[in-house]
Structures are given as structure tokens and as C-alpha cells.
Amino acid sequence: MADGFWKALRTKLVETGLAYAQQVRVVNELKQLSPEDAQERFREYVRGLSTTARAGFTVTLAALANNERNTEAKRFIEALRAIVGRVERAAARQAAGLNADMIFSVAS
């Protein structure tokens, strides 16, 4: 039983590490693009993430921003974090609307 726990924990840690490395890679790729292209590419990327993945990416961006000493790079990362927040709020509004539609259709 304990062996299964450690195996599951190890798997989850590896998955988390791989996700973090991929997220850092995306941020570094975005730094190479024009601001407009970076924002559009990032919006597309974030929209494709699950709610859990977006939450994880928000944590990654917060850590990157906190550790960044270059003011311009820090602002860039914080702007990315704001985009994630807007996408998350839009997804929540959409989910709430879909849930309300489902409730009203069941009630009729």
C-alpha cells in the first residue's frame, strides 16, 4: 500500500516538473516574439489548458516574476499572468452561463 503511494507521488512530481519545464520554455519562446505576436500566441496557448493547468501556470509565472531582476522582463511576465487571469475569468463566466442554461433547460 505504501509502495503504491510513493509510486503515485513520484509520478505526480515528474509530471509537475515536466509541466514546469514546458511552461518556462513557452515563456522564453514568447520573449523572442513581438509583444503583439507574443500576446496572441500566449492567449491561444492558455485557452488550450485545463483549469488545473492554468492554475499551475499562474504559479509558475508568479515564481518567475518574483525571481526576475530585469524590470522589463518582470513586466512581461506579469502581463502574461494578467492574460491567464482574464482567460480564467472568461472560462468561469462561460461555465457559469452553461451551467445556468443547463439548470433552466432541466427546469422547463
Biopython code that builds the backbone (N, CA, C, O; Angstrom):
import numpy as np
from Bio.PDB.StructureBuilder import StructureBuilder

atoms = [
    (1, "MET", "N", (0.817, -1.187, 0.000)),
    (1, "MET", "CA", (0.000, 0.000, 0.000)),
    (1, "MET", "C", (0.870, 1.264, 0.000)),
    (1, "MET", "O", (0.636, 2.178, -0.791)),
    (2, "ALA", "N", (1.856, 1.315, 0.874)),
    (2, "ALA", "CA", (2.741, 2.475, 0.918)),
    (2, "ALA", "C", (3.546, 2.575, -0.367)),
    (2, "ALA", "O", (3.864, 3.672, -0.828)),
    (3, "ASP", "N", (3.874, 1.418, -0.945)),
    (3, "ASP", "CA", (4.631, 1.411, -2.199)),
    (3, "ASP", "C", (3.840, 2.100, -3.316)),
    (3, "ASP", "O", (4.410, 2.844, -4.115)),
    (4, "GLY", "N", (2.538, 1.853, -3.369)),
    (4, "GLY", "CA", (1.677, 2.499, -4.368)),
    (4, "GLY", "C", (1.625, 4.006, -4.174)),
    (4, "GLY", "O", (1.605, 4.769, -5.140)),
    (5, "PHE", "N", (1.603, 4.426, -2.908)),
    (5, "PHE", "CA", (1.593, 5.855, -2.612)),
    (5, "PHE", "C", (2.858, 6.525, -3.140)),
    (5, "PHE", "O", (2.787, 7.561, -3.801)),
    (6, "TRP", "N", (4.017, 5.930, -2.848)),
    (6, "TRP", "CA", (5.283, 6.533, -3.276)),
    (6, "TRP", "C", (5.412, 6.541, -4.786)),
    (6, "TRP", "O", (5.944, 7.484, -5.371)),
    (7, "LYS", "N", (4.923, 5.488, -5.410)),
    (7, "LYS", "CA", (4.967, 5.431, -6.867)),
    (7, "LYS", "C", (4.088, 6.521, -7.477)),
    (7, "LYS", "O", (4.497, 7.191, -8.425)),
    (8, "ALA", "N", (2.885, 6.698, -6.937)),
    (8, "ALA", "CA", (1.977, 7.738, -7.426)),
    (8, "ALA", "C", (2.562, 9.127, -7.178)),
    (8, "ALA", "O", (2.469, 10.003, -8.037)),
    (9, "LEU", "N", (3.159, 9.326, -6.014)),
    (9, "LEU", "CA", (3.777, 10.608, -5.692)),
    (9, "LEU", "C", (4.931, 10.912, -6.649)),
    (9, "LEU", "O", (5.054, 12.032, -7.144)),
    (10, "ARG", "N", (5.766, 9.922, -6.903)),
    (10, "ARG", "CA", (6.892, 10.101, -7.824)),
    (10, "ARG", "C", (6.376, 10.461, -9.220)),
    (10, "ARG", "O", (6.916, 11.359, -9.867)),
    (11, "THR", "N", (5.348, 9.775, -9.677)),
    (11, "THR", "CA", (4.767, 10.060, -10.992)),
    (11, "THR", "C", (4.241, 11.483, -11.045)),
    (11, "THR", "O", (4.479, 12.198, -12.019)),
    (12, "LYS", "N", (3.528, 11.902, -10.007)),
    (12, "LYS", "CA", (2.969, 13.256, -9.964)),
    (12, "LYS", "C", (4.078, 14.310, -9.946)),
    (12, "LYS", "O", (3.957, 15.344, -10.603)),
    (13, "LEU", "N", (5.143, 14.061, -9.208)),
    (13, "LEU", "CA", (6.257, 15.010, -9.168)),
    (13, "LEU", "C", (6.958, 15.119, -10.517)),
    (13, "LEU", "O", (7.343, 16.213, -10.931)),
    (14, "VAL", "N", (7.123, 14.006, -11.194)),
    (14, "VAL", "CA", (7.731, 14.032, -12.526)),
    (14, "VAL", "C", (6.848, 14.799, -13.494)),
    (14, "VAL", "O", (7.341, 15.616, -14.272)),
    (15, "GLU", "N", (5.542, 14.543, -13.454)),
    (15, "GLU", "CA", (4.603, 15.260, -14.331)),
    (15, "GLU", "C", (4.629, 16.758, -14.052)),
    (15, "GLU", "O", (4.606, 17.570, -14.976)),
    (16, "THR", "N", (4.678, 17.117, -12.770)),
    (16, "THR", "CA", (4.722, 18.531, -12.392)),
    (16, "THR", "C", (6.015, 19.176, -12.878)),
    (16, "THR", "O", (5.994, 20.297, -13.386)),
    (17, "GLY", "N", (7.110, 18.496, -12.731)),
    (17, "GLY", "CA", (8.397, 19.017, -13.203)),
    (17, "GLY", "C", (8.424, 19.201, -14.710)),
    (17, "GLY", "O", (8.944, 20.198, -15.211)),
    (18, "LEU", "N", (7.866, 18.241, -15.429)),
    (18, "LEU", "CA", (7.808, 18.358, -16.888)),
    (18, "LEU", "C", (6.915, 19.521, -17.311)),
    (18, "LEU", "O", (7.247, 20.252, -18.244)),
    (19, "ALA", "N", (5.784, 19.695, -16.627)),
    (19, "ALA", "CA", (4.880, 20.814, -16.938)),
    (19, "ALA", "C", (5.582, 22.136, -16.671)),
    (19, "ALA", "O", (5.478, 23.062, -17.474)),
    (20, "TYR", "N", (6.296, 22.238, -15.554)),
    (20, "TYR", "CA", (7.021, 23.463, -15.226)),
    (20, "TYR", "C", (8.074, 23.773, -16.295)),
    (20, "TYR", "O", (8.184, 24.912, -16.749)),
    (21, "ALA", "N", (8.835, 22.772, -16.689)),
    (21, "ALA", "CA", (9.866, 22.984, -17.709)),
    (21, "ALA", "C", (9.242, 23.446, -19.028)),
    (21, "ALA", "O", (9.789, 24.318, -19.704)),
    (22, "GLN", "N", (8.104, 22.867, -19.391)),
    (22, "GLN", "CA", (7.434, 23.270, -20.625)),
    (22, "GLN", "C", (6.912, 24.693, -20.520)),
    (22, "GLN", "O", (6.989, 25.451, -21.488)),
    (23, "GLN", "N", (6.386, 25.067, -19.368)),
    (23, "GLN", "CA", (5.865, 26.417, -19.166)),
    (23, "GLN", "C", (6.986, 27.453, -19.242)),
    (23, "GLN", "O", (6.804, 28.517, -19.833)),
    (24, "VAL", "N", (8.129, 27.154, -18.656)),
    (24, "VAL", "CA", (9.274, 28.069, -18.730)),
    (24, "VAL", "C", (9.735, 28.188, -20.175)),
    (24, "VAL", "O", (10.088, 29.279, -20.622)),
    (25, "ARG", "N", (9.738, 27.094, -20.903)),
    (25, "ARG", "CA", (10.130, 27.101, -22.315)),
    (25, "ARG", "C", (9.189, 28.005, -23.129)),
    (25, "ARG", "O", (9.639, 28.761, -23.991)),
    (26, "VAL", "N", (7.883, 27.921, -22.849)),
    (26, "VAL", "CA", (6.907, 28.763, -23.550)),
    (26, "VAL", "C", (7.198, 30.239, -23.275)),
    (26, "VAL", "O", (7.207, 31.050, -24.201)),
    (27, "VAL", "N", (7.435, 30.588, -22.019)),
    (27, "VAL", "CA", (7.724, 31.984, -21.668)),
    (27, "VAL", "C", (8.976, 32.454, -22.398)),
    (27, "VAL", "O", (9.000, 33.563, -22.933)),
    (28, "ASN", "N", (10.005, 31.633, -22.427)),
    (28, "ASN", "CA", (11.234, 32.021, -23.126)),
    (28, "ASN", "C", (11.008, 32.183, -24.623)),
    (28, "ASN", "O", (11.591, 33.076, -25.237)),
    (29, "GLU", "N", (10.178, 31.343, -25.217)),
    (29, "GLU", "CA", (9.850, 31.483, -26.635)),
    (29, "GLU", "C", (9.087, 32.779, -26.887)),
    (29, "GLU", "O", (9.325, 33.457, -27.887)),
    (30, "LEU", "N", (8.174, 33.122, -25.987)),
    (30, "LEU", "CA", (7.373, 34.333, -26.143)),
    (30, "LEU", "C", (8.235, 35.584, -26.077)),
    (30, "LEU", "O", (7.941, 36.583, -26.734)),
    (31, "LYS", "N", (9.295, 35.530, -25.285)),
    (31, "LYS", "CA", (10.199, 36.680, -25.163)),
    (31, "LYS", "C", (10.845, 37.036, -26.502)),
    (31, "LYS", "O", (11.264, 38.174, -26.715)),
    (32, "GLN", "N", (10.921, 36.060, -27.393)),
    (32, "GLN", "CA", (11.570, 36.280, -28.682)),
    (32, "GLN", "C", (10.624, 36.919, -29.707)),
    (32, "GLN", "O", (11.076, 37.380, -30.755)),
    (33, "LEU", "N", (9.333, 36.951, -29.420)),
    (33, "LEU", "CA", (8.337, 37.472, -30.356)),
    (33, "LEU", "C", (8.054, 38.951, -30.089)),
    (33, "LEU", "O", (8.399, 39.487, -29.036)),
    (34, "SER", "N", (7.426, 39.587, -31.058)),
    (34, "SER", "CA", (6.960, 40.960, -30.832)),
    (34, "SER", "C", (5.884, 40.904, -29.748)),
    (34, "SER", "O", (5.260, 39.860, -29.559)),
    (35, "PRO", "N", (5.655, 42.006, -29.033)),
    (35, "PRO", "CA", (4.634, 41.981, -27.976)),
    (35, "PRO", "C", (3.261, 41.535, -28.475)),
    (35, "PRO", "O", (2.573, 40.774, -27.795)),
    (36, "GLU", "N", (2.860, 42.000, -29.647)),
    (36, "GLU", "CA", (1.546, 41.636, -30.181)),
    (36, "GLU", "C", (1.487, 40.144, -30.506)),
    (36, "GLU", "O", (0.518, 39.467, -30.161)),
    (37, "ASP", "N", (2.528, 39.634, -31.171)),
    (37, "ASP", "CA", (2.560, 38.212, -31.515)),
    (37, "ASP", "C", (2.634, 37.349, -30.258)),
    (37, "ASP", "O", (2.013, 36.289, -30.186)),
    (38, "ALA", "N", (3.396, 37.809, -29.273)),
    (38, "ALA", "CA", (3.531, 37.048, -28.030)),
    (38, "ALA", "C", (2.186, 36.953, -27.307)),
    (38, "ALA", "O", (1.817, 35.890, -26.809)),
    (39, "GLN", "N", (1.457, 38.073, -27.253)),
    (39, "GLN", "CA", (0.161, 38.045, -26.576)),
    (39, "GLN", "C", (-0.810, 37.108, -27.281)),
    (39, "GLN", "O", (-1.512, 36.335, -26.629)),
    (40, "GLU", "N", (-0.853, 37.172, -28.596)),
    (40, "GLU", "CA", (-1.779, 36.313, -29.344)),
    (40, "GLU", "C", (-1.406, 34.842, -29.189)),
    (40, "GLU", "O", (-2.267, 33.997, -28.945)),
    (41, "ARG", "N", (-0.133, 34.547, -29.330)),
    (41, "ARG", "CA", (0.339, 33.154, -29.187)),
    (41, "ARG", "C", (0.037, 32.647, -27.771)),
    (41, "ARG", "O", (-0.375, 31.503, -27.585)),
    (42, "PHE", "N", (0.249, 33.511, -26.788)),
    (42, "PHE", "CA", (0.033, 33.109, -25.407)),
    (42, "PHE", "C", (-1.445, 32.879, -25.119)),
    (42, "PHE", "O", (-1.804, 31.916, -24.443)),
    (43, "ARG", "N", (-2.299, 33.756, -25.628)),
    (43, "ARG", "CA", (-3.754, 33.559, -25.443)),
    (43, "ARG", "C", (-4.182, 32.210, -26.006)),
    (43, "ARG", "O", (-4.932, 31.472, -25.368)),
    (44, "GLU", "N", (-3.704, 31.896, -27.194)),
    (44, "GLU", "CA", (-4.038, 30.600, -27.803)),
    (44, "GLU", "C", (-3.547, 29.455, -26.937)),
    (44, "GLU", "O", (-4.264, 28.476, -26.727)),
    (45, "TYR", "N", (-2.333, 29.574, -26.439)),
    (45, "TYR", "CA", (-1.757, 28.526, -25.607)),
    (45, "TYR", "C", (-2.571, 28.336, -24.327)),
    (45, "TYR", "O", (-2.907, 27.211, -23.955)),
    (46, "VAL", "N", (-2.880, 29.441, -23.662)),
    (46, "VAL", "CA", (-3.598, 29.370, -22.383)),
    (46, "VAL", "C", (-5.007, 28.829, -22.570)),
    (46, "VAL", "O", (-5.492, 28.064, -21.736)),
    (47, "ARG", "N", (-5.669, 29.217, -23.654)),
    (47, "ARG", "CA", (-7.028, 28.709, -23.900)),
    (47, "ARG", "C", (-7.043, 27.193, -24.030)),
    (47, "ARG", "O", (-8.054, 26.557, -23.732)),
    (48, "GLY", "N", (-5.948, 26.617, -24.467)),
    (48, "GLY", "CA", (-5.879, 25.173, -24.630)),
    (48, "GLY", "C", (-5.592, 24.423, -23.345)),
    (48, "GLY", "O", (-5.604, 23.192, -23.334)),
    (49, "LEU", "N", (-5.336, 25.135, -22.267)),
    (49, "LEU", "CA", (-5.015, 24.488, -20.997)),
    (49, "LEU", "C", (-6.277, 24.197, -20.193)),
    (49, "LEU", "O", (-7.277, 24.907, -20.303)),
    (50, "SER", "N", (-6.217, 23.164, -19.401)),
    (50, "SER", "CA", (-7.305, 22.872, -18.465)),
    (50, "SER", "C", (-7.271, 23.894, -17.337)),
    (50, "SER", "O", (-6.299, 24.635, -17.196)),
    (51, "THR", "N", (-8.309, 23.935, -16.551)),
    (51, "THR", "CA", (-8.361, 24.845, -15.401)),
    (51, "THR", "C", (-7.196, 24.581, -14.456)),
    (51, "THR", "O", (-6.577, 25.518, -13.951)),
    (52, "THR", "N", (-6.903, 23.328, -14.221)),
    (52, "THR", "CA", (-5.801, 22.960, -13.333)),
    (52, "THR", "C", (-4.464, 23.395, -13.917)),
    (52, "THR", "O", (-3.608, 23.911, -13.198)),
    (53, "ALA", "N", (-4.283, 23.191, -15.217)),
    (53, "ALA", "CA", (-3.030, 23.589, -15.864)),
    (53, "ALA", "C", (-2.872, 25.106, -15.844)),
    (53, "ALA", "O", (-1.765, 25.610, -15.656)),
    (54, "ARG", "N", (-3.973, 25.840, -16.036)),
    (54, "ARG", "CA", (-3.889, 27.305, -15.961)),
    (54, "ARG", "C", (-3.490, 27.741, -14.558)),
    (54, "ARG", "O", (-2.690, 28.663, -14.400)),
    (55, "ALA", "N", (-4.031, 27.095, -13.554)),
    (55, "ALA", "CA", (-3.670, 27.431, -12.169)),
    (55, "ALA", "C", (-2.184, 27.163, -11.930)),
    (55, "ALA", "O", (-1.493, 27.963, -11.299)),
    (56, "GLY", "N", (-1.709, 26.044, -12.434)),
    (56, "GLY", "CA", (-0.286, 25.731, -12.305)),
    (56, "GLY", "C", (0.582, 26.736, -13.040)),
    (56, "GLY", "O", (1.647, 27.119, -12.555)),
    (57, "PHE", "N", (0.127, 27.159, -14.206)),
    (57, "PHE", "CA", (0.885, 28.136, -14.980)),
    (57, "PHE", "C", (0.913, 29.478, -14.252)),
    (57, "PHE", "O", (1.922, 30.183, -14.297)),
    (58, "THR", "N", (-0.167, 29.834, -13.592)),
    (58, "THR", "CA", (-0.193, 31.071, -12.808)),
    (58, "THR", "C", (0.870, 31.021, -11.711)),
    (58, "THR", "O", (1.554, 32.015, -11.465)),
    (59, "VAL", "N", (1.008, 29.884, -11.063)),
    (59, "VAL", "CA", (2.023, 29.721, -10.021)),
    (59, "VAL", "C", (3.423, 29.833, -10.630)),
    (59, "VAL", "O", (4.299, 30.488, -10.065)),
    (60, "THR", "N", (3.627, 29.198, -11.774)),
    (60, "THR", "CA", (4.920, 29.283, -12.456)),
    (60, "THR", "C", (5.254, 30.724, -12.804)),
    (60, "THR", "O", (6.377, 31.174, -12.577)),
    (61, "LEU", "N", (4.276, 31.458, -13.359)),
    (61, "LEU", "CA", (4.517, 32.847, -13.734)),
    (61, "LEU", "C", (4.802, 33.712, -12.507)),
    (61, "LEU", "O", (5.644, 34.607, -12.565)),
    (62, "ALA", "N", (4.115, 33.455, -11.409)),
    (62, "ALA", "CA", (4.378, 34.209, -10.180)),
    (62, "ALA", "C", (5.811, 33.961, -9.706)),
    (62, "ALA", "O", (6.508, 34.899, -9.319)),
    (63, "ALA", "N", (6.243, 32.718, -9.735)),
    (63, "ALA", "CA", (7.611, 32.391, -9.318)),
    (63, "ALA", "C", (8.637, 33.041, -10.244)),
    (63, "ALA", "O", (9.643, 33.580, -9.782)),
    (64, "LEU", "N", (8.380, 32.988, -11.551)),
    (64, "LEU", "CA", (9.302, 33.610, -12.498)),
    (64, "LEU", "C", (9.372, 35.120, -12.277)),
    (64, "LEU", "O", (10.456, 35.704, -12.291)),
    (65, "ALA", "N", (8.219, 35.748, -12.074)),
    (65, "ALA", "CA", (8.194, 37.201, -11.847)),
    (65, "ALA", "C", (8.917, 37.566, -10.554)),
    (65, "ALA", "O", (9.668, 38.541, -10.515)),
    (66, "ASN", "N", (8.697, 36.794, -9.505)),
    (66, "ASN", "CA", (9.347, 37.078, -8.222)),
    (66, "ASN", "C", (10.862, 36.941, -8.297)),
    (66, "ASN", "O", (11.585, 37.645, -7.592)),
    (67, "ASN", "N", (11.344, 36.042, -9.146)),
    (67, "ASN", "CA", (12.782, 35.810, -9.261)),
    (67, "ASN", "C", (13.448, 36.666, -10.333)),
    (67, "ASN", "O", (14.675, 36.696, -10.426)),
    (68, "GLU", "N", (12.661, 37.354, -11.133)),
    (68, "GLU", "CA", (13.202, 38.157, -12.234)),
    (68, "GLU", "C", (13.724, 39.493, -11.709)),
    (68, "GLU", "O", (13.019, 40.199, -10.989)),
    (69, "ARG", "N", (14.944, 39.833, -12.067)),
    (69, "ARG", "CA", (15.542, 41.099, -11.625)),
    (69, "ARG", "C", (15.473, 42.170, -12.709)),
    (69, "ARG", "O", (15.563, 43.361, -12.409)),
    (70, "ASN", "N", (15.314, 41.759, -13.961)),
    (70, "ASN", "CA", (15.204, 42.702, -15.063)),
    (70, "ASN", "C", (13.780, 43.263, -15.070)),
    (70, "ASN", "O", (12.812, 42.512, -15.192)),
    (71, "THR", "N", (13.660, 44.580, -14.939)),
    (71, "THR", "CA", (12.344, 45.216, -14.828)),
    (71, "THR", "C", (11.470, 44.950, -16.042)),
    (71, "THR", "O", (10.284, 44.649, -15.900)),
    (72, "GLU", "N", (12.041, 45.058, -17.225)),
    (72, "GLU", "CA", (11.258, 44.845, -18.446)),
    (72, "GLU", "C", (10.775, 43.401, -18.545)),
    (72, "GLU", "O", (9.622, 43.154, -18.897)),
    (73, "ALA", "N", (11.647, 42.457, -18.237)),
    (73, "ALA", "CA", (11.263, 41.042, -18.285)),
    (73, "ALA", "C", (10.202, 40.742, -17.227)),
    (73, "ALA", "O", (9.273, 39.971, -17.468)),
    (74, "LYS", "N", (10.349, 41.357, -16.056)),
    (74, "LYS", "CA", (9.365, 41.150, -14.992)),
    (74, "LYS", "C", (7.991, 41.672, -15.429)),
    (74, "LYS", "O", (6.978, 41.009, -15.206)),
    (75, "ARG", "N", (7.953, 42.852, -16.048)),
    (75, "ARG", "CA", (6.681, 43.395, -16.545)),
    (75, "ARG", "C", (6.066, 42.474, -17.588)),
    (75, "ARG", "O", (4.852, 42.269, -17.603)),
    (76, "PHE", "N", (6.900, 41.920, -18.459)),
    (76, "PHE", "CA", (6.429, 40.996, -19.488)),
    (76, "PHE", "C", (5.763, 39.778, -18.848)),
    (76, "PHE", "O", (4.668, 39.379, -19.242)),
    (77, "ILE", "N", (6.431, 39.201, -17.867)),
    (77, "ILE", "CA", (5.896, 38.015, -17.189)),
    (77, "ILE", "C", (4.604, 38.356, -16.449)),
    (77, "ILE", "O", (3.658, 37.569, -16.457)),
    (78, "GLU", "N", (4.562, 39.510, -15.818)),
    (78, "GLU", "CA", (3.337, 39.921, -15.121)),
    (78, "GLU", "C", (2.191, 40.159, -16.100)),
    (78, "GLU", "O", (1.033, 39.893, -15.780)),
    (79, "ALA", "N", (2.514, 40.660, -17.296)),
    (79, "ALA", "CA", (1.480, 40.831, -18.327)),
    (79, "ALA", "C", (0.939, 39.470, -18.757)),
    (79, "ALA", "O", (-0.262, 39.325, -18.984)),
    (80, "LEU", "N", (1.811, 38.479, -18.869)),
    (80, "LEU", "CA", (1.360, 37.127, -19.206)),
    (80, "LEU", "C", (0.440, 36.593, -18.116)),
    (80, "LEU", "O", (-0.580, 35.964, -18.398)),
    (81, "ARG", "N", (0.809, 36.850, -16.892)),
    (81, "ARG", "CA", (-0.007, 36.395, -15.761)),
    (81, "ARG", "C", (-1.392, 37.051, -15.794)),
    (81, "ARG", "O", (-2.390, 36.410, -15.468)),
    (82, "ALA", "N", (-1.450, 38.316, -16.184)),
    (82, "ALA", "CA", (-2.736, 39.007, -16.296)),
    (82, "ALA", "C", (-3.592, 38.379, -17.391)),
    (82, "ALA", "O", (-4.810, 38.270, -17.243)),
    (83, "ILE", "N", (-2.963, 37.967, -18.483)),
    (83, "ILE", "CA", (-3.705, 37.300, -19.567)),
    (83, "ILE", "C", (-4.299, 35.996, -19.062)),
    (83, "ILE", "O", (-5.455, 35.687, -19.354)),
    (84, "VAL", "N", (-3.525, 35.231, -18.310)),
    (84, "VAL", "CA", (-4.043, 33.975, -17.748)),
    (84, "VAL", "C", (-5.255, 34.272, -16.876)),
    (84, "VAL", "O", (-6.250, 33.549, -16.926)),
    (85, "GLY", "N", (-5.176, 35.328, -16.079)),
    (85, "GLY", "CA", (-6.301, 35.704, -15.225)),
    (85, "GLY", "C", (-7.537, 36.047, -16.032)),
    (85, "GLY", "O", (-8.642, 35.636, -15.678)),
    (86, "ARG", "N", (-7.363, 36.802, -17.122)),
    (86, "ARG", "CA", (-8.514, 37.160, -17.956)),
    (86, "ARG", "C", (-9.113, 35.926, -18.621)),
    (86, "ARG", "O", (-10.335, 35.793, -18.692)),
    (87, "VAL", "N", (-8.269, 35.026, -19.104)),
    (87, "VAL", "CA", (-8.774, 33.795, -19.725)),
    (87, "VAL", "C", (-9.507, 32.955, -18.688)),
    (87, "VAL", "O", (-10.553, 32.378, -18.985)),
    (88, "GLU", "N", (-8.974, 32.883, -17.489)),
    (88, "GLU", "CA", (-9.609, 32.109, -16.420)),
    (88, "GLU", "C", (-10.969, 32.689, -16.059)),
    (88, "GLU", "O", (-11.935, 31.947, -15.879)),
    (89, "ARG", "N", (-11.049, 34.019, -15.951)),
    (89, "ARG", "CA", (-12.338, 34.645, -15.633)),
    (89, "ARG", "C", (-13.347, 34.431, -16.757)),
    (89, "ARG", "O", (-14.526, 34.189, -16.496)),
    (90, "ALA", "N", (-12.893, 34.518, -17.998)),
    (90, "ALA", "CA", (-13.796, 34.291, -19.137)),
    (90, "ALA", "C", (-14.296, 32.851, -19.135)),
    (90, "ALA", "O", (-15.471, 32.597, -19.398)),
    (91, "ALA", "N", (-13.400, 31.909, -18.840)),
    (91, "ALA", "CA", (-13.803, 30.499, -18.791)),
    (91, "ALA", "C", (-14.804, 30.266, -17.661)),
    (91, "ALA", "O", (-15.752, 29.497, -17.813)),
    (92, "ALA", "N", (-14.589, 30.929, -16.539)),
    (92, "ALA", "CA", (-15.521, 30.775, -15.414)),
    (92, "ALA", "C", (-16.887, 31.356, -15.754)),
    (92, "ALA", "O", (-17.917, 30.771, -15.417)),
    (93, "ARG", "N", (-16.895, 32.517, -16.427)),
    (93, "ARG", "CA", (-18.189, 33.112, -16.821)),
    (93, "ARG", "C", (-18.901, 32.206, -17.812)),
    (93, "ARG", "O", (-20.113, 32.009, -17.733)),
    (94, "GLN", "N", (-18.130, 31.656, -18.749)),
    (94, "GLN", "CA", (-18.733, 30.765, -19.742)),
    (94, "GLN", "C", (-19.289, 29.521, -19.061)),
    (94, "GLN", "O", (-20.398, 29.087, -19.373)),
    (95, "ALA", "N", (-18.539, 28.952, -18.145)),
    (95, "ALA", "CA", (-19.005, 27.756, -17.434)),
    (95, "ALA", "C", (-20.251, 28.078, -16.616)),
    (95, "ALA", "O", (-21.181, 27.274, -16.557)),
    (96, "ALA", "N", (-20.271, 29.242, -15.991)),
    (96, "ALA", "CA", (-21.446, 29.635, -15.205)),
    (96, "ALA", "C", (-22.652, 29.804, -16.112)),
    (96, "ALA", "O", (-23.759, 29.403, -15.752)),
    (97, "GLY", "N", (-22.451, 30.392, -17.283)),
    (97, "GLY", "CA", (-23.544, 30.551, -18.236)),
    (97, "GLY", "C", (-24.052, 29.219, -18.733)),
    (97, "GLY", "O", (-25.259, 29.011, -18.856)),
    (98, "LEU", "N", (-23.117, 28.304, -19.023)),
    (98, "LEU", "CA", (-23.521, 26.975, -19.472)),
    (98, "LEU", "C", (-24.267, 26.253, -18.367)),
    (98, "LEU", "O", (-25.268, 25.583, -18.623)),
    (99, "ASN", "N", (-23.788, 26.386, -17.140)),
    (99, "ASN", "CA", (-24.471, 25.742, -16.021)),
    (99, "ASN", "C", (-25.856, 26.332, -15.832)),
    (99, "ASN", "O", (-26.808, 25.599, -15.564)),
    (100, "ALA", "N", (-25.987, 27.657, -15.968)),
    (100, "ALA", "CA", (-27.305, 28.285, -15.829)),
    (100, "ALA", "C", (-28.231, 27.812, -16.937)),
    (100, "ALA", "O", (-29.405, 27.543, -16.687)),
    (101, "ASP", "N", (-27.716, 27.705, -18.169)),
    (101, "ASP", "CA", (-28.524, 27.209, -19.275)),
    (101, "ASP", "C", (-28.997, 25.793, -19.010)),
    (101, "ASP", "O", (-30.140, 25.441, -19.301)),
    (102, "MET", "N", (-28.092, 24.971, -18.448)),
    (102, "MET", "CA", (-28.459, 23.581, -18.164)),
    (102, "MET", "C", (-29.546, 23.538, -17.080)),
    (102, "MET", "O", (-30.479, 22.740, -17.169)),
    (103, "ILE", "N", (-29.427, 24.391, -16.065)),
    (103, "ILE", "CA", (-30.398, 24.407, -14.980)),
    (103, "ILE", "C", (-31.762, 24.817, -15.520)),
    (103, "ILE", "O", (-32.772, 24.198, -15.185)),
    (104, "PHE", "N", (-31.802, 25.868, -16.364)),
    (104, "PHE", "CA", (-33.065, 26.342, -16.888)),
    (104, "PHE", "C", (-33.668, 25.334, -17.847)),
    (104, "PHE", "O", (-34.891, 25.195, -17.894)),
    (105, "SER", "N", (-32.853, 24.628, -18.611)),
    (105, "SER", "CA", (-33.419, 23.662, -19.552)),
    (105, "SER", "C", (-33.965, 22.443, -18.822)),
    (105, "SER", "O", (-34.942, 21.842, -19.267)),
    (106, "VAL", "N", (-33.349, 22.076, -17.716)),
    (106, "VAL", "CA", (-33.843, 20.948, -16.918)),
    (106, "VAL", "C", (-35.123, 21.343, -16.205)),
    (106, "VAL", "O", (-36.036, 20.530, -16.064)),
    (107, "ALA", "N", (-35.194, 22.599, -15.751)),
    (107, "ALA", "CA", (-36.369, 23.062, -15.002)),
    (107, "ALA", "C", (-37.597, 23.215, -15.888)),
    (107, "ALA", "O", (-38.717, 23.171, -15.378)),
    (108, "SER", "N", (-37.428, 23.396, -17.207)),
    (108, "SER", "CA", (-38.601, 23.600, -18.061)),
    (108, "SER", "C", (-39.296, 22.326, -18.398)),
    (108, "SER", "O", (-40.300, 22.339, -19.109)),
]
sb = StructureBuilder()
sb.init_structure("model")
sb.init_model(0)
sb.init_chain("A")
sb.init_seg("    ")
for serial, (resi, resn, name, xyz) in enumerate(atoms, 1):
    if name == "N":
        sb.init_residue(resn, " ", resi, " ")
    sb.init_atom(name, np.array(xyz, "f"), 0.0, 1.0, " ", f" {name:<3s}", serial, name[0])
structure = sb.get_structure()
